[in-house]
Amino acid sequence: MTASTTHVWRLLRWGRILARHGALKGIERDPNTPPPLRRLVRLARVGARVPTVPRYADAFQAIGPAAIKLGQTLATRPDIVGEDAARDLLRLQDQLPAVPFETIHAAISASYGRDPAGLFQRIEQTPVGAASIAQVHRAVTTDGRQVAVKVLRPGVEEDFAQAIDTYQWAAAQLEHLSPEARRLRPRLTIENFRRWSLRELNFRREAASASELAESMTAEPDFVVPAVDWARSTARVLTIEWIDGIKLSDREALIAAGYDLPKLAQTLVRAFLRQAIAEGFFHADMHQGNLFALPGDRIAAIDFGIMGRIDRRARVWLAEILYGLITGNYKRVAEIHFEAGYVPPHHNVAEFATALRAVGEPMRGLPVKDMSIGMMLDGLFSITRDFDMVTQPHLLLLQKTMVMVEGVATSLDPEINLWDSAAPFVREWIRTELGPEAAIADRLILDFRTLAGLPDLIRRIEARYPAPGGEPPALPLREVEVVRLGGGWRYGVVAAIAAAAGVAATLIFG
């Protein structure tokens, strides 16, 4: 177990790195920053040569892979971190310093257990992308196919393990010190992040996720998932179909190529809704660096390391909440929160509906340049304390992805209204899932399953209660230990009678 002093040292070192790169200037200058935090920020930069222009990407990169993942998310939120910071953080998505090809070639050979020359005609030495946990090289297979080879960076697993260990320690300290922090459940949140990270570091899991997503997205032909080359994929090397497209982050190139940016934005939003609501399995890392425009105004996605999953009941709640906010039916949204257990029952539904109205009504009908899902989530978070709502970690990944998709969509079309884009899809899905046809279908399925289980139930009853003349089932007997109780033989007789009565009760009522 890592010592507490090690965790404290890491946290101090990370704060020092952020201060040295000027990444804490905004916090220090913000008038809303609490005085104790402002003093800590000033202490962190004592003696440091702080640059005039903050270097956010360099700071997150210096801290490590786990921090890079955070920076990638912030890059999609210029309304939160500012345009300059978001633009700088975009460098974290695929412009990190590359690992030397000799090291990568050795890692590929070790993963395959043989020289990759037997699987590829060539592997380009210059990577096409270098991200937080892996870098990608273009290659040609022995049968002439263009592929992308994604290789896990050596040592990244140890870096993630150390960082997450400290995140867990810090979360535990917060819960111990603050009742408000306990309500937000940071330890459970970090545990979910740890599980997501372990999945992302296993490329076989990523390959399986890509395959599953491709099957579930057949209803959205404008959203493309590259095919996996299973014969050339391992836990540390992933080989997939090569995608020739323009990154959605390159707006000028998209315009020059004649793409319909509003249509691309609509395709992205609809694809996300299809994944999250209709299928319950969604790509949870859809930043600009992972999305490409293809001819015909289609979108291709890559990097399937972080995926989210929502069960049907939660998807029904989510769809009704979204549709209720879209249509202004705040009473129904409030009722769903109580039905789902998100709000404790001692609160008043009508009061919660009024609080929701205060968040949602000012934003309805506005373009995203004037309002956003991010703003809505901030507003919803502000009322959680008043209604004793605890954090729902299983929804955090979905919320993060919603904000990320919104950031990409608005970069393509600043005038897009996500409510209008979502309403037709959500309305149709609710009708399909909750309408009378769906209720009849659910009842038929339930009745069929009950009927199908009857033969097995009858066999188990017959085995337990055989026909007259049959042998009763043999009950398992435990070893009998002979003991002398403190009152002599009389107490021994009482104990024997009690034991016999227990066996008789088992035979009669078991």
Buried (B, 14 or more C-beta within 10 A) or exposed (E): EEEEEBBBEBBEEBBBBBBBBBBBBBBBEEEEBEEEEBEBBEEBBEEEEEEEEBBBBBBBBBBBBBBBBBBBBBBBBBBBBBEEBBBBBBBBBBBBEBBEBEBBBEBBBEBBEEEBEEBBEEBEEEBEBBBBBBBBBBBBBEEEBEBBBBBBBBEBBEBBBBBBBBBBBBBBBBBEEEEEBBBBBBBBBBBBBBEBBBBBBBBBBBBBBBBBBBEBBEEBEBBBBBEBBEEBBBBBBBBBBBBEBBBBBBBEEBEEEEBBBBBBBBBBBBBBBBBBBBBBBBBBBBBBBBBBBBEEBBBBBBBBBBBBBBEEEBBBBBBBBBBBBBBBBBBBBBBBBBEBEBBEEEBEBEEBBBBBBEBBEBBEEEBBEEBBBBBBBEBBBEBBEEBEBBBBBBBBBBBBBBBBBBBBBBBBBEEBBBBEBBBEBBBEBBEEBBEEEEEEEEEEEEEEEEEEEEEEEEEEEEEEEEEEEEEEEEEEEEEEEEEEEEEEEEEBEEEEEEEEEEEEEEEEEE
